Amino acid sequence: MIEYECLQTVGKRTTRWSCTMELKRKQPPYELELSARGHHFHILFGKHAYGNFLCIPNWDIGCELADYGDTFWNTERLSRHMKKADAISIAQALAVIREYLN
């Protein structure tokens, strides 16, 4: 189990929350279980011919990603499909988990 912290700043107000994740599949396509802010995400992610992708089947979400460490771009992409705080949680998870990938 990997724990990390996220934060979101809106104006002068900063909100922090803790997240936990577990890498379920350590080869492409990778699988990740993430818990954040009372939500659960089963995430599949990896590479395709033109870049990276992410799918969250239990939320009916799929999109392309930048490099796993690009939290700004990945948060922006995910925010089109979910609340910004959830997108931050997932983008940060990808940045943390990349150290554990092949």
Secondary structure as UniProt FT lines:
FT   STRAND          2..10
FT   TURN            11..12
FT   STRAND          13..25
FT   STRAND          30..36
FT   TURN            37..38
FT   STRAND          39..48
FT   TURN            49..50
FT   STRAND          51..56
FT   HELIX           57..59
FT   STRAND          61..65
FT   TURN            68..69
FT   HELIX           71..79
FT   TURN            80..81
FT   HELIX           84..97
FT   HELIX           98..100
//
